[in-house]
Amino acid sequence: MKRSYSALVIAVLSLATSGADAAGAPRAVSVQEAEKLILEALPLQTRQLPSFSLERGTDDRGYYFFSAVWAGVPNGSTMIGGYAVDSATGDVFDAVSECNELSTPALRKLQAQIRRRIGLSDAKYNKIKQKGPLCS
């Protein structure tokens, strides 16, 4: 009896700590995870610019939108770029140029980790993957 109780506790705990809910649906990528994904997509030189930061915009159609900004130069722009993260898949897009999905080795590695954590299998990912928020 003791052994089956322990097995039941382990099974319940593993379900509770997986990224999927009771119905097996993956959870959404969090805002904090989305920020980390964008950081992995950007070159180190960009992330090291003076006063670099990501500013969250509005969420729309399942995407988190962010602007990357820095201190800038006199009479110059402080905006580096705009980025969108698919909250279902963790895919990262350049929100300024139409349909440009970002990919680096570090980003792909982090995406794989987050997809495992949220309970998104490769098969489910392939079913729900979208072209991006600005694709016509």
MODELLER restraints for C-alpha pairs under 7 A, 6 or more apart:
rsr = mdl.restraints
at = mdl.atoms
rsr.add(forms.Gaussian(group=physical.xy_distance, feature=features.Distance(at['CA:18:A'], at['CA:117:A']), mean=6.63, stdev=0.5))
rsr.add(forms.Gaussian(group=physical.xy_distance, feature=features.Distance(at['CA:18:A'], at['CA:119:A']), mean=6.45, stdev=0.5))
rsr.add(forms.Gaussian(group=physical.xy_distance, feature=features.Distance(at['CA:19:A'], at['CA:26:A']), mean=5.96, stdev=0.5))
rsr.add(forms.Gaussian(group=physical.xy_distance, feature=features.Distance(at['CA:19:A'], at['CA:27:A']), mean=5.93, stdev=0.5))
rsr.add(forms.Gaussian(group=physical.xy_distance, feature=features.Distance(at['CA:19:A'], at['CA:117:A']), mean=5.12, stdev=0.5))
rsr.add(forms.Gaussian(group=physical.xy_distance, feature=features.Distance(at['CA:19:A'], at['CA:118:A']), mean=3.69, stdev=0.5))
rsr.add(forms.Gaussian(group=physical.xy_distance, feature=features.Distance(at['CA:19:A'], at['CA:119:A']), mean=4.33, stdev=0.5))
rsr.add(forms.Gaussian(group=physical.xy_distance, feature=features.Distance(at['CA:20:A'], at['CA:26:A']), mean=4.34, stdev=0.5))
rsr.add(forms.Gaussian(group=physical.xy_distance, feature=features.Distance(at['CA:20:A'], at['CA:27:A']), mean=5.83, stdev=0.5))
rsr.add(forms.Gaussian(group=physical.xy_distance, feature=features.Distance(at['CA:20:A'], at['CA:118:A']), mean=6.08, stdev=0.5))
rsr.add(forms.Gaussian(group=physical.xy_distance, feature=features.Distance(at['CA:20:A'], at['CA:119:A']), mean=4.75, stdev=0.5))
rsr.add(forms.Gaussian(group=physical.xy_distance, feature=features.Distance(at['CA:26:A'], at['CA:118:A']), mean=5.41, stdev=0.5))
rsr.add(forms.Gaussian(group=physical.xy_distance, feature=features.Distance(at['CA:26:A'], at['CA:119:A']), mean=4.72, stdev=0.5))
rsr.add(forms.Gaussian(group=physical.xy_distance, feature=features.Distance(at['CA:26:A'], at['CA:120:A']), mean=5.37, stdev=0.5))
rsr.add(forms.Gaussian(group=physical.xy_distance, feature=features.Distance(at['CA:27:A'], at['CA:118:A']), mean=5.22, stdev=0.5))
rsr.add(forms.Gaussian(group=physical.xy_distance, feature=features.Distance(at['CA:27:A'], at['CA:119:A']), mean=6.91, stdev=0.5))
rsr.add(forms.Gaussian(group=physical.xy_distance, feature=features.Distance(at['CA:28:A'], at['CA:87:A']), mean=5.39, stdev=0.5))
rsr.add(forms.Gaussian(group=physical.xy_distance, feature=features.Distance(at['CA:28:A'], at['CA:88:A']), mean=5.19, stdev=0.5))
rsr.add(forms.Gaussian(group=physical.xy_distance, feature=features.Distance(at['CA:28:A'], at['CA:118:A']), mean=6.85, stdev=0.5))
rsr.add(forms.Gaussian(group=physical.xy_distance, feature=features.Distance(at['CA:29:A'], at['CA:87:A']), mean=4.84, stdev=0.5))
rsr.add(forms.Gaussian(group=physical.xy_distance, feature=features.Distance(at['CA:29:A'], at['CA:88:A']), mean=6.15, stdev=0.5))
rsr.add(forms.Gaussian(group=physical.xy_distance, feature=features.Distance(at['CA:29:A'], at['CA:90:A']), mean=6.32, stdev=0.5))
rsr.add(forms.Gaussian(group=physical.xy_distance, feature=features.Distance(at['CA:34:A'], at['CA:85:A']), mean=6.01, stdev=0.5))
rsr.add(forms.Gaussian(group=physical.xy_distance, feature=features.Distance(at['CA:34:A'], at['CA:90:A']), mean=6.83, stdev=0.5))
rsr.add(forms.Gaussian(group=physical.xy_distance, feature=features.Distance(at['CA:37:A'], at['CA:107:A']), mean=6.22, stdev=0.5))
rsr.add(forms.Gaussian(group=physical.xy_distance, feature=features.Distance(at['CA:37:A'], at['CA:110:A']), mean=6.91, stdev=0.5))
rsr.add(forms.Gaussian(group=physical.xy_distance, feature=features.Distance(at['CA:38:A'], at['CA:92:A']), mean=6.67, stdev=0.5))
rsr.add(forms.Gaussian(group=physical.xy_distance, feature=features.Distance(at['CA:40:A'], at['CA:106:A']), mean=5.95, stdev=0.5))
rsr.add(forms.Gaussian(group=physical.xy_distance, feature=features.Distance(at['CA:40:A'], at['CA:107:A']), mean=4.96, stdev=0.5))
rsr.add(forms.Gaussian(group=physical.xy_distance, feature=features.Distance(at['CA:41:A'], at['CA:102:A']), mean=6.33, stdev=0.5))
rsr.add(forms.Gaussian(group=physical.xy_distance, feature=features.Distance(at['CA:41:A'], at['CA:103:A']), mean=6.32, stdev=0.5))
rsr.add(forms.Gaussian(group=physical.xy_distance, feature=features.Distance(at['CA:41:A'], at['CA:104:A']), mean=6.04, stdev=0.5))
rsr.add(forms.Gaussian(group=physical.xy_distance, feature=features.Distance(at['CA:41:A'], at['CA:107:A']), mean=5.51, stdev=0.5))
rsr.add(forms.Gaussian(group=physical.xy_distance, feature=features.Distance(at['CA:49:A'], at['CA:70:A']), mean=6.28, stdev=0.5))
rsr.add(forms.Gaussian(group=physical.xy_distance, feature=features.Distance(at['CA:50:A'], at['CA:70:A']), mean=5.91, stdev=0.5))
rsr.add(forms.Gaussian(group=physical.xy_distance, feature=features.Distance(at['CA:50:A'], at['CA:71:A']), mean=5.54, stdev=0.5))
rsr.add(forms.Gaussian(group=physical.xy_distance, feature=features.Distance(at['CA:51:A'], at['CA:70:A']), mean=5.00, stdev=0.5))
rsr.add(forms.Gaussian(group=physical.xy_distance, feature=features.Distance(at['CA:51:A'], at['CA:71:A']), mean=5.22, stdev=0.5))
rsr.add(forms.Gaussian(group=physical.xy_distance, feature=features.Distance(at['CA:52:A'], at['CA:69:A']), mean=5.66, stdev=0.5))
rsr.add(forms.Gaussian(group=physical.xy_distance, feature=features.Distance(at['CA:52:A'], at['CA:70:A']), mean=4.21, stdev=0.5))
rsr.add(forms.Gaussian(group=physical.xy_distance, feature=features.Distance(at['CA:52:A'], at['CA:71:A']), mean=6.89, stdev=0.5))
rsr.add(forms.Gaussian(group=physical.xy_distance, feature=features.Distance(at['CA:53:A'], at['CA:68:A']), mean=5.85, stdev=0.5))
rsr.add(forms.Gaussian(group=physical.xy_distance, feature=features.Distance(at['CA:53:A'], at['CA:69:A']), mean=5.55, stdev=0.5))
rsr.add(forms.Gaussian(group=physical.xy_distance, feature=features.Distance(at['CA:53:A'], at['CA:70:A']), mean=6.37, stdev=0.5))
rsr.add(forms.Gaussian(group=physical.xy_distance, feature=features.Distance(at['CA:54:A'], at['CA:66:A']), mean=6.15, stdev=0.5))
rsr.add(forms.Gaussian(group=physical.xy_distance, feature=features.Distance(at['CA:54:A'], at['CA:67:A']), mean=5.62, stdev=0.5))
rsr.add(forms.Gaussian(group=physical.xy_distance, feature=features.Distance(at['CA:54:A'], at['CA:68:A']), mean=4.60, stdev=0.5))
rsr.add(forms.Gaussian(group=physical.xy_distance, feature=features.Distance(at['CA:54:A'], at['CA:69:A']), mean=6.36, stdev=0.5))
rsr.add(forms.Gaussian(group=physical.xy_distance, feature=features.Distance(at['CA:55:A'], at['CA:66:A']), mean=5.37, stdev=0.5))
rsr.add(forms.Gaussian(group=physical.xy_distance, feature=features.Distance(at['CA:55:A'], at['CA:67:A']), mean=5.12, stdev=0.5))
rsr.add(forms.Gaussian(group=physical.xy_distance, feature=features.Distance(at['CA:55:A'], at['CA:68:A']), mean=6.35, stdev=0.5))
rsr.add(forms.Gaussian(group=physical.xy_distance, feature=features.Distance(at['CA:56:A'], at['CA:65:A']), mean=6.06, stdev=0.5))
rsr.add(forms.Gaussian(group=physical.xy_distance, feature=features.Distance(at['CA:56:A'], at['CA:66:A']), mean=4.39, stdev=0.5))
rsr.add(forms.Gaussian(group=physical.xy_distance, feature=features.Distance(at['CA:56:A'], at['CA:67:A']), mean=6.47, stdev=0.5))
rsr.add(forms.Gaussian(group=physical.xy_distance, feature=features.Distance(at['CA:57:A'], at['CA:65:A']), mean=5.05, stdev=0.5))
rsr.add(forms.Gaussian(group=physical.xy_distance, feature=features.Distance(at['CA:57:A'], at['CA:66:A']), mean=5.18, stdev=0.5))
rsr.add(forms.Gaussian(group=physical.xy_distance, feature=features.Distance(at['CA:58:A'], at['CA:64:A']), mean=6.85, stdev=0.5))
rsr.add(forms.Gaussian(group=physical.xy_distance, feature=features.Distance(at['CA:58:A'], at['CA:65:A']), mean=5.99, stdev=0.5))
rsr.add(forms.Gaussian(group=physical.xy_distance, feature=features.Distance(at['CA:59:A'], at['CA:65:A']), mean=5.98, stdev=0.5))
rsr.add(forms.Gaussian(group=physical.xy_distance, feature=features.Distance(at['CA:62:A'], at['CA:86:A']), mean=6.11, stdev=0.5))
rsr.add(forms.Gaussian(group=physical.xy_distance, feature=features.Distance(at['CA:62:A'], at['CA:87:A']), mean=5.61, stdev=0.5))
rsr.add(forms.Gaussian(group=physical.xy_distance, feature=features.Distance(at['CA:63:A'], at['CA:84:A']), mean=5.99, stdev=0.5))
rsr.add(forms.Gaussian(group=physical.xy_distance, feature=features.Distance(at['CA:63:A'], at['CA:85:A']), mean=5.34, stdev=0.5))
rsr.add(forms.Gaussian(group=physical.xy_distance, feature=features.Distance(at['CA:63:A'], at['CA:86:A']), mean=4.58, stdev=0.5))
rsr.add(forms.Gaussian(group=physical.xy_distance, feature=features.Distance(at['CA:63:A'], at['CA:87:A']), mean=5.44, stdev=0.5))
rsr.add(forms.Gaussian(group=physical.xy_distance, feature=features.Distance(at['CA:64:A'], at['CA:84:A']), mean=5.46, stdev=0.5))
rsr.add(forms.Gaussian(group=physical.xy_distance, feature=features.Distance(at['CA:64:A'], at['CA:85:A']), mean=5.17, stdev=0.5))
rsr.add(forms.Gaussian(group=physical.xy_distance, feature=features.Distance(at['CA:64:A'], at['CA:86:A']), mean=6.62, stdev=0.5))
rsr.add(forms.Gaussian(group=physical.xy_distance, feature=features.Distance(at['CA:64:A'], at['CA:87:A']), mean=6.63, stdev=0.5))
rsr.add(forms.Gaussian(group=physical.xy_distance, feature=features.Distance(at['CA:65:A'], at['CA:83:A']), mean=5.76, stdev=0.5))
rsr.add(forms.Gaussian(group=physical.xy_distance, feature=features.Distance(at['CA:65:A'], at['CA:84:A']), mean=4.47, stdev=0.5))
rsr.add(forms.Gaussian(group=physical.xy_distance, feature=features.Distance(at['CA:65:A'], at['CA:85:A']), mean=6.62, stdev=0.5))
rsr.add(forms.Gaussian(group=physical.xy_distance, feature=features.Distance(at['CA:66:A'], at['CA:82:A']), mean=5.78, stdev=0.5))
rsr.add(forms.Gaussian(group=physical.xy_distance, feature=features.Distance(at['CA:66:A'], at['CA:83:A']), mean=5.23, stdev=0.5))
rsr.add(forms.Gaussian(group=physical.xy_distance, feature=features.Distance(at['CA:66:A'], at['CA:84:A']), mean=6.33, stdev=0.5))
rsr.add(forms.Gaussian(group=physical.xy_distance, feature=features.Distance(at['CA:67:A'], at['CA:81:A']), mean=5.84, stdev=0.5))
rsr.add(forms.Gaussian(group=physical.xy_distance, feature=features.Distance(at['CA:67:A'], at['CA:82:A']), mean=4.44, stdev=0.5))
rsr.add(forms.Gaussian(group=physical.xy_distance, feature=features.Distance(at['CA:67:A'], at['CA:83:A']), mean=6.27, stdev=0.5))
rsr.add(forms.Gaussian(group=physical.xy_distance, feature=features.Distance(at['CA:68:A'], at['CA:79:A']), mean=6.07, stdev=0.5))
rsr.add(forms.Gaussian(group=physical.xy_distance, feature=features.Distance(at['CA:68:A'], at['CA:80:A']), mean=5.24, stdev=0.5))
rsr.add(forms.Gaussian(group=physical.xy_distance, feature=features.Distance(at['CA:68:A'], at['CA:81:A']), mean=5.34, stdev=0.5))
rsr.add(forms.Gaussian(group=physical.xy_distance, feature=features.Distance(at['CA:68:A'], at['CA:82:A']), mean=6.17, stdev=0.5))
rsr.add(forms.Gaussian(group=physical.xy_distance, feature=features.Distance(at['CA:69:A'], at['CA:78:A']), mean=5.31, stdev=0.5))
rsr.add(forms.Gaussian(group=physical.xy_distance, feature=features.Distance(at['CA:69:A'], at['CA:79:A']), mean=4.48, stdev=0.5))
rsr.add(forms.Gaussian(group=physical.xy_distance, feature=features.Distance(at['CA:69:A'], at['CA:80:A']), mean=5.28, stdev=0.5))
rsr.add(forms.Gaussian(group=physical.xy_distance, feature=features.Distance(at['CA:70:A'], at['CA:78:A']), mean=5.18, stdev=0.5))
rsr.add(forms.Gaussian(group=physical.xy_distance, feature=features.Distance(at['CA:70:A'], at['CA:79:A']), mean=6.64, stdev=0.5))
rsr.add(forms.Gaussian(group=physical.xy_distance, feature=features.Distance(at['CA:71:A'], at['CA:78:A']), mean=5.82, stdev=0.5))
rsr.add(forms.Gaussian(group=physical.xy_distance, feature=features.Distance(at['CA:72:A'], at['CA:78:A']), mean=4.43, stdev=0.5))
rsr.add(forms.Gaussian(group=physical.xy_distance, feature=features.Distance(at['CA:81:A'], at['CA:96:A']), mean=6.94, stdev=0.5))
rsr.add(forms.Gaussian(group=physical.xy_distance, feature=features.Distance(at['CA:82:A'], at['CA:94:A']), mean=6.09, stdev=0.5))
rsr.add(forms.Gaussian(group=physical.xy_distance, feature=features.Distance(at['CA:82:A'], at['CA:95:A']), mean=4.96, stdev=0.5))
rsr.add(forms.Gaussian(group=physical.xy_distance, feature=features.Distance(at['CA:82:A'], at['CA:96:A']), mean=5.72, stdev=0.5))
rsr.add(forms.Gaussian(group=physical.xy_distance, feature=features.Distance(at['CA:83:A'], at['CA:92:A']), mean=6.99, stdev=0.5))
rsr.add(forms.Gaussian(group=physical.xy_distance, feature=features.Distance(at['CA:83:A'], at['CA:93:A']), mean=5.63, stdev=0.5))
rsr.add(forms.Gaussian(group=physical.xy_distance, feature=features.Distance(at['CA:83:A'], at['CA:94:A']), mean=4.72, stdev=0.5))
rsr.add(forms.Gaussian(group=physical.xy_distance, feature=features.Distance(at['CA:83:A'], at['CA:95:A']), mean=4.58, stdev=0.5))
rsr.add(forms.Gaussian(group=physical.xy_distance, feature=features.Distance(at['CA:84:A'], at['CA:92:A']), mean=5.78, stdev=0.5))
rsr.add(forms.Gaussian(group=physical.xy_distance, feature=features.Distance(at['CA:84:A'], at['CA:93:A']), mean=5.10, stdev=0.5))
rsr.add(forms.Gaussian(group=physical.xy_distance, feature=features.Distance(at['CA:84:A'], at['CA:94:A']), mean=6.44, stdev=0.5))
rsr.add(forms.Gaussian(group=physical.xy_distance, feature=features.Distance(at['CA:84:A'], at['CA:95:A']), mean=5.58, stdev=0.5))
rsr.add(forms.Gaussian(group=physical.xy_distance, feature=features.Distance(at['CA:85:A'], at['CA:91:A']), mean=5.61, stdev=0.5))
rsr.add(forms.Gaussian(group=physical.xy_distance, feature=features.Distance(at['CA:85:A'], at['CA:92:A']), mean=4.58, stdev=0.5))
rsr.add(forms.Gaussian(group=physical.xy_distance, feature=features.Distance(at['CA:85:A'], at['CA:93:A']), mean=6.31, stdev=0.5))
rsr.add(forms.Gaussian(group=physical.xy_distance, feature=features.Distance(at['CA:86:A'], at['CA:92:A']), mean=6.62, stdev=0.5))
rsr.add(forms.Gaussian(group=physical.xy_distance, feature=features.Distance(at['CA:89:A'], at['CA:125:A']), mean=6.50, stdev=0.5))
rsr.add(forms.Gaussian(group=physical.xy_distance, feature=features.Distance(at['CA:89:A'], at['CA:129:A']), mean=6.78, stdev=0.5))
rsr.add(forms.Gaussian(group=physical.xy_distance, feature=features.Distance(at['CA:90:A'], at['CA:111:A']), mean=6.13, stdev=0.5))
rsr.add(forms.Gaussian(group=physical.xy_distance, feature=features.Distance(at['CA:92:A'], at['CA:101:A']), mean=5.85, stdev=0.5))
rsr.add(forms.Gaussian(group=physical.xy_distance, feature=features.Distance(at['CA:92:A'], at['CA:102:A']), mean=5.56, stdev=0.5))
rsr.add(forms.Gaussian(group=physical.xy_distance, feature=features.Distance(at['CA:93:A'], at['CA:100:A']), mean=5.66, stdev=0.5))
rsr.add(forms.Gaussian(group=physical.xy_distance, feature=features.Distance(at['CA:93:A'], at['CA:101:A']), mean=4.29, stdev=0.5))
rsr.add(forms.Gaussian(group=physical.xy_distance, feature=features.Distance(at['CA:93:A'], at['CA:102:A']), mean=5.46, stdev=0.5))
rsr.add(forms.Gaussian(group=physical.xy_distance, feature=features.Distance(at['CA:93:A'], at['CA:132:A']), mean=6.57, stdev=0.5))
rsr.add(forms.Gaussian(group=physical.xy_distance, feature=features.Distance(at['CA:94:A'], at['CA:100:A']), mean=5.48, stdev=0.5))
rsr.add(forms.Gaussian(group=physical.xy_distance, feature=features.Distance(at['CA:94:A'], at['CA:101:A']), mean=6.29, stdev=0.5))
rsr.add(forms.Gaussian(group=physical.xy_distance, feature=features.Distance(at['CA:94:A'], at['CA:102:A']), mean=6.70, stdev=0.5))
rsr.add(forms.Gaussian(group=physical.xy_distance, feature=features.Distance(at['CA:98:A'], at['CA:134:A']), mean=5.27, stdev=0.5))
rsr.add(forms.Gaussian(group=physical.xy_distance, feature=features.Distance(at['CA:98:A'], at['CA:135:A']), mean=5.80, stdev=0.5))
rsr.add(forms.Gaussian(group=physical.xy_distance, feature=features.Distance(at['CA:99:A'], at['CA:131:A']), mean=6.39, stdev=0.5))
rsr.add(forms.Gaussian(group=physical.xy_distance, feature=features.Distance(at['CA:99:A'], at['CA:132:A']), mean=5.55, stdev=0.5))
rsr.add(forms.Gaussian(group=physical.xy_distance, feature=features.Distance(at['CA:99:A'], at['CA:134:A']), mean=5.91, stdev=0.5))
rsr.add(forms.Gaussian(group=physical.xy_distance, feature=features.Distance(at['CA:99:A'], at['CA:135:A']), mean=5.06, stdev=0.5))
